Amino acid sequence: KRDLKWFQVRDIRHLLSIQNGANFSVPGAGKTTVAFALHLLTSQPGAHVLVVCPKAAFPAWSDIVAETMDPSGPDTEAFKILSGTGHVIETMLTSGGTRFVINYDLLIQHPGIIGAYLARQPVHLILDESHRMKAGEASQRGALLLSLAPLPIRRDVLSGTPMPQSSSDLVSQLNFLWPG
């Protein structure tokens, strides 16, 4: 339903040409829309998508399907927000849904469940506000994401501020996109 801006089309074309990608557009440029469109264009039947983001980004991901997809169309599954205990999260991940959102803090609390989920089926993993892993191996968040990086079939990072302190903030994000 949404008409993409010329720069969003440009970004999608570029991201389609690479195995994993980064979108470091300015805040408000439509990174969520671009990432969702990219997922739709690259996903195989049965593929899942998991978005890791701060809680403040939940509304954008919760609304993206309704805002962009024709409700009478074939692909209208909304993103489910993962929350609660490990058992609840595991149940949601095995419920037959394919689109999920989790916050960084909850991800850290359930690394085994998320790792098993990523290993079980093809998952496109998107880190929204990816600069939150800038400390890499020196932080629990960065170390976990770097250890999970080889599992998804595609990885994308989004941030309007990819280098909040220095250019070294990019290192862990690039290591996530291309492990090793």
C-alpha positions as CSV (number, residue, x, y, z in Angstrom):
1,K,0.0,0.0,0.0
2,R,2.9,2.3,0.6
3,D,4.7,4.0,-2.3
4,L,8.5,3.8,-1.7
5,K,10.6,6.9,-2.1
6,W,13.3,6.9,-4.7
7,F,16.1,6.5,-2.1
8,Q,14.3,3.5,-0.5
9,V,14.1,1.8,-3.9
10,R,17.8,2.6,-4.4
11,D,18.6,1.1,-1.0
12,I,16.5,-2.0,-1.6
13,R,18.2,-2.6,-5.0
14,H,21.6,-2.3,-3.4
15,L,20.7,-4.6,-0.4
16,L,19.4,-7.2,-2.8
17,S,22.7,-7.4,-4.5
18,I,24.6,-8.4,-1.4
19,Q,24.4,-11.4,1.0
20,N,23.9,-9.4,4.2
21,G,23.5,-5.6,4.5
22,A,23.6,-2.4,6.5
23,N,21.2,0.5,6.3
24,F,22.7,3.5,8.0
25,S,20.2,6.0,6.7
26,V,19.3,9.1,8.8
27,P,16.5,8.7,11.4
28,G,13.1,8.9,9.7
29,A,14.3,7.7,6.3
30,G,12.2,4.5,6.4
31,K,14.7,1.9,7.4
32,T,11.9,-0.3,8.8
33,T,10.0,-0.2,5.5
34,V,13.2,-1.0,3.5
35,A,14.1,-3.9,5.8
36,F,10.6,-5.3,5.6
37,A,10.5,-5.0,1.8
38,L,13.9,-6.6,1.6
39,H,12.7,-9.5,3.7
40,L,9.6,-10.0,1.4
41,L,11.8,-9.9,-1.7
42,T,14.5,-12.3,-0.3
43,S,12.6,-14.8,1.7
44,Q,12.0,-18.4,0.6
45,P,8.7,-20.2,1.5
46,G,8.8,-21.1,5.2
47,A,11.5,-18.5,6.0
48,H,11.1,-16.6,9.3
49,V,12.2,-13.1,10.2
50,L,13.4,-12.1,13.7
51,V,13.9,-8.4,14.5
52,V,16.0,-7.5,17.6
53,C,15.3,-3.9,18.6
54,P,14.7,-1.7,21.6
55,K,11.2,-1.7,23.0
56,A,10.7,1.9,21.7
57,A,10.9,0.4,18.1
58,F,8.1,-2.2,18.8
59,P,5.3,0.0,17.4
60,A,7.1,0.5,14.1
61,W,7.5,-3.2,13.6
62,S,4.0,-4.0,15.0
63,D,2.4,-1.6,12.5
64,I,4.6,-2.2,9.4
65,V,2.5,-5.0,7.9
66,A,-0.8,-3.2,8.3
67,E,0.7,0.0,6.9
68,T,2.3,-1.6,3.9
69,M,0.4,-4.7,2.9
70,D,-3.0,-5.0,1.2
71,P,-5.3,-6.6,3.9
72,S,-6.8,-8.9,1.2
73,G,-3.4,-10.0,0.0
74,P,-1.7,-13.3,0.8
75,D,1.1,-12.0,3.1
76,T,-0.6,-10.2,6.0
77,E,0.9,-12.0,9.0
78,A,1.8,-9.3,11.6
79,F,5.0,-9.4,13.7
80,K,4.5,-11.0,17.1
81,I,6.3,-9.4,20.0
82,L,8.2,-12.0,22.0
83,S,7.9,-11.5,25.8
84,G,7.5,-13.4,29.0
85,T,9.3,-16.5,30.3
86,G,11.5,-18.7,28.2
87,H,8.7,-21.3,28.0
88,V,6.3,-18.6,26.6
89,I,8.9,-17.4,24.1
90,E,9.7,-20.9,22.9
91,T,5.9,-21.6,22.5
92,M,5.5,-18.5,20.4
93,L,8.5,-19.4,18.2
94,T,7.0,-22.8,17.5
95,S,3.4,-21.7,17.1
96,G,3.5,-21.6,13.3
97,G,4.2,-17.9,13.0
98,T,7.1,-16.6,11.0
99,R,7.5,-12.9,12.0
100,F,8.9,-12.0,15.5
101,V,10.3,-9.1,17.4
102,I,12.3,-9.3,20.6
103,N,14.2,-6.6,22.6
104,Y,17.9,-6.8,23.2
105,D,17.5,-7.4,27.0
106,L,15.1,-10.3,26.6
107,L,17.4,-11.8,23.9
108,I,20.3,-11.9,26.4
109,Q,18.1,-13.6,29.0
110,H,17.3,-16.5,26.6
111,P,20.3,-17.2,24.4
112,G,19.7,-21.0,24.2
113,I,16.1,-20.6,23.0
114,I,17.0,-18.0,20.4
115,G,20.1,-20.0,19.3
116,A,18.0,-23.2,18.9
117,Y,15.3,-21.2,17.0
118,L,17.9,-19.8,14.6
119,A,19.4,-23.2,14.0
120,R,16.0,-25.0,13.4
121,Q,14.8,-23.1,10.4
122,P,15.8,-20.4,7.9
123,V,15.7,-17.0,9.7
124,H,16.4,-13.5,8.4
125,L,17.8,-11.8,11.5
126,I,17.5,-8.0,11.6
127,L,19.2,-5.8,14.2
128,D,17.4,-2.5,14.5
129,E,19.4,0.2,16.3
130,S,22.4,-2.1,15.7
131,H,24.8,0.4,17.3
132,R,23.6,-1.1,20.6
133,M,26.1,-4.0,20.0
134,K,29.1,-1.6,19.4
135,A,31.1,-3.0,22.3
136,G,31.3,-6.4,20.6
137,E,32.8,-9.2,22.6
138,A,33.4,-6.7,25.5
139,S,29.7,-6.7,26.2
140,Q,27.1,-9.4,26.9
141,R,24.9,-8.1,24.1
142,G,27.6,-7.9,21.5
143,A,29.2,-11.2,22.4
144,L,25.8,-13.1,22.2
145,L,24.9,-11.5,18.8
146,L,28.4,-12.3,17.4
147,S,28.0,-15.9,18.6
148,L,24.6,-16.2,16.9
149,A,25.7,-14.5,13.7
150,P,26.6,-17.7,11.7
151,L,23.1,-19.2,12.2
152,P,20.7,-17.0,10.2
153,I,20.3,-17.3,6.4
154,R,20.5,-13.5,6.1
155,R,21.6,-10.7,8.5
156,D,20.9,-7.0,8.2
157,V,21.7,-4.1,10.6
158,L,19.8,-0.8,10.8
159,S,20.9,2.3,12.6
160,G,20.5,6.1,12.1
161,T,23.6,6.5,14.4
162,P,26.0,3.6,13.5
163,M,29.0,5.3,15.1
164,P,27.7,7.2,18.2
165,Q,31.2,7.5,19.7
166,S,33.8,6.6,17.1
167,S,34.4,4.7,13.9
168,S,35.4,1.6,15.9
169,D,31.7,1.3,16.8
170,L,31.3,-0.2,13.3
171,V,33.6,-3.1,13.9
172,S,31.2,-5.3,15.8
173,Q,28.3,-4.5,13.4
174,L,30.5,-5.6,10.4
175,N,31.7,-8.7,12.3
176,F,28.0,-9.6,12.9
177,L,27.2,-9.2,9.1
178,W,30.2,-11.2,8.0
179,P,31.4,-13.5,10.8
180,G,35.1,-14.4,10.6
